Amino acid sequence: MPAFRTPPVAPSRITPKEAYLNRRGFLGMAGVLAGSTMAGVPLFSDEARAAKLATTPGPFVTSEPLTPRETVTSYNNFYEFGTGKSDPLNRSGDFKPEPWTVTVDGLVAKPQTFTIETLTALPQEERIYRMRCVEAWSMVIPWAGFTLNTLLEKVEPLGSAKYVAFTGVKRPEQMPGQRGFFQPMAWPYVEGLRLDEARHPLTLLATGLYGETLENQNGAPIRLVVPWKYGFKGIKSITRITLTEQQPPTSWNLMQPEEYGFYANVNPAVDHPRWSQASERRIGGGGFFANSGQRETLPFNGYGAEVAHLYSGMDLKANF
Amino acid sequence: MDLPRLTPNQRSASIWLLYVLGLIPGLWGFYLGATGQIAGDPVRVFEHLLGLWALRFLCLSLAVTPLRQLVGINLIPWRRALGLLAFWYVLAHVSVYLLLDRGLNLAAIGEDLTRRPYIMLGMGALVALAPLAITSNFWSMRKLGKNWQALHRLAYVALVAGLLHYILSLKVMDGEAIFYAGVTVLLLGYRLVRPLVRAPNRKKTARQNTENRSADMPTR
C-alpha cells in the first residue's frame, strides 16, 4: 500500500489564518442582515471557537487545492442543528463539546471510557482527504486526528467482533435540530462500519481540521472520517463506539433503506434513486464562476487502490 | 374588509413597486454569489433560492382569490405581477440549472430530463406557466374570453408540479417543505370545497361583484 506519498501541498499554499479571518471581516453584518431574509443562504463567517492543535504531517495527502477553511466551517450537513446548510454554523452556539467522554465497549477485552483530553493527547496526524457528499458535492479537507485502529488496539477487539457501531449525541437542549415538533430522523445519530473497514489505515477519528480543534458545526469534539464513503458515514460528536457481531443499524439506512445502504461507498456507477452520482461539484470557494464545473466522481472517491480489496467478490450494486 | 382607496396612478405605482421589490431577493442573491460571498456551493444555493422564490410568488398569486372571497381583501390588481414574478423566478432558476449547474452539458441535461422525475416535474411546471405568462396581458384576456380563465387553471398544475419537484430534490422533508406542502393543500383544497362553501353566499357575492366591476378581472 502506498502509505507514504510526498506531501505536495507546500506550506506557502495554505492560506494563513489571519488572511482568511480578516478577508471577510465586513461580511459579519451583511451575514446577519441577509441571513434572516435570504432563506437561509449560507454566508461565510469569521466566528472561530477552535483552539490550536499540534499535528504532524501524516500519510494520505492529495495535491488537489484545499477547500478554504471558511467554507468547510460554513457549509455543513449536521441535522442535529437543523437541515439547512448554514444551520450547523448559526445554531450550534449552545453546544458544549467539553467535558466529553467516548466509551468503547462491546466485544472487546478492555472496555474503556476515554476523556477527550486523553484522545487529543494521542499523536495527531494531518490527513488531507477528499470528502464526497451524497448530495453530489465534494471538498478537500486537511483533517487532524488519529486512526480509529489506534483506539481499537487499546481496547483489544475479541475474535467474535465483526462490526463497529458508533453513537452520536442527543442533547435537545443544546441542539436545536433535535427540538420541536418536526424531527427529520431519530436521535441520536448512529453509524457503523465493518471491522476491517474500521481498522483500515485511512479510517480516521478526527479531532480537528486546518490545525485547530473541530468547530461545533464540524462535529466537535471528535468525529469519524471515512474518505472512500459518502460523507454521511462520518458520524459527528461521537459518544460511544461498540464492537458487535451483527451489522449495526445506521441512521440514513433506517430512514430510507432504498436510497442509503450500509456500505455507502462512493460509486459513480450506482446512482441515488433520485439523482446521478456520476459527477460532483468540487467546492473550492469563490463565486459562481470560480468553481461551477462538474467533475467526474471516482470509484471509492479515488481511494480504490487502498480499499477496493476490502470488497473483492462483493456485488457493489446490491451492497450500495 | 376594505383597503385604502388608491388613485389609478397610485395603484399603477404600487404595481411597479411590487415588481421591483419582488426582484430584489434574486438580484441580491446573484450579487452575493457572483462576488464569492455565498459559502459552500454558491451555484446550488442561488439555484435553490430562485426556485423557492418562484414557489413563494406562485403561492401568493394563488392566494389572491381566496383572500378576496373569504376575507374580502381585493388584491387582484397585483395578481398579474405576482404571477409574472413567479414565472421570472422559474426562468432564472432553469437558466441557472442549465448554464451554471450543468454548464450546458447537453448529455447530462438530457439524462436528467429523461431519468430524473424531479427534473421532469420542474420542467413540467415551466411548461405549464409559460402560456400563462404569455397570455397575462389585457389583449389576450379579451381575445380568449372565457377560455382565459380555463387556461389559467394551469397555475394549479404548475404549483403541484413545482412543489413535488422541490420535495423530491430534498434528502428529507424539512419544516420548510412541510410548510409549502400545507400551503398548497390549503390553496388547492379551497378551490375544491369552494362550490360547497360558497353556495349559500352566492347572492351576496353576486352583489359584491357588481359593485366591484371597476376592478373586474376573471377570477381563478
Contacts between the chains, C-beta under 8 A, distances in Angstrom:
chain1	res1	chain2	res2	distance
A	24	B	37	7.7
A	27	B	37	6.3
A	30	B	37	7.4
A	34	B	28	7.0
A	34	B	32	6.9
A	37	B	25	7.4
A	38	B	25	6.7
A	38	B	28	7.0
A	38	B	29	6.5
A	38	B	32	7.9
A	38	B	49	6.7
A	39	B	25	7.9
A	39	B	48	7.8
A	39	B	49	5.7
A	39	B	52	5.3
A	39	B	53	7.8
A	41	B	29	6.7
A	41	B	32	7.0
A	41	B	38	6.0
A	41	B	45	5.6
A	41	B	49	6.2
A	42	B	38	6.6
A	42	B	39	4.3
A	42	B	40	5.3
A	42	B	45	6.4
A	43	B	32	7.2
A	43	B	37	6.2
A	43	B	38	6.5
A	43	B	39	5.8
A	44	B	37	6.6
A	44	B	39	4.8
A	45	B	39	7.5
A	70	B	39	6.8
A	71	B	39	5.5
A	71	B	40	5.9
A	74	B	39	3.5
A	74	B	40	6.4
A	75	B	39	4.9
A	75	B	40	2.6
A	75	B	41	6.9
A	79	B	172	7.8
A	83	B	172	6.7
A	83	B	174	4.1
A	83	B	175	7.7
A	84	B	174	7.8
A	85	B	39	7.9
A	85	B	40	5.7
A	85	B	45	7.3
A	86	B	39	7.3
A	134	B	171	7.6
A	135	B	171	7.0
A	137	B	40	7.7
A	137	B	41	5.2
A	137	B	44	7.2
A	182	B	174	7.5
A	182	B	175	5.0
A	182	B	178	6.4
A	184	B	172	4.3
A	184	B	173	7.4
A	184	B	174	6.3
A	185	B	172	7.0
A	255	B	172	7.1
A	274	B	116	6.8
A	274	B	117	7.3
A	274	B	118	6.2
A	274	B	168	6.0
A	274	B	169	7.5
A	275	B	116	6.3
A	275	B	118	7.8
A	275	B	169	7.8
A	276	B	108	7.7
A	276	B	111	6.8
A	276	B	112	7.5
A	276	B	115	7.9
A	276	B	116	7.6
A	279	B	108	7.2
A	281	B	41	6.0
A	281	B	43	7.1
A	281	B	44	7.3
A	283	B	40	5.9
A	283	B	41	5.4
A	285	B	36	7.0
A	286	B	36	4.7
A	286	B	42	7.9
A	287	B	33	5.7
A	287	B	34	5.1
A	287	B	35	5.8
A	287	B	36	3.8
A	287	B	37	7.7
A	287	B	38	7.7
A	287	B	42	5.9
A	288	B	33	5.0
A	288	B	34	5.6
A	288	B	42	5.6
A	288	B	43	5.6
A	288	B	46	7.0
A	288	B	100	5.5
A	289	B	34	7.4
A	290	B	36	6.6
A	291	B	42	8.0
A	292	B	43	5.1
A	292	B	100	4.9
A	292	B	101	7.5
A	292	B	103	6.3
A	293	B	103	6.2
A	294	B	102	7.4
A	294	B	103	6.3
A	294	B	105	7.0
A	294	B	108	7.3
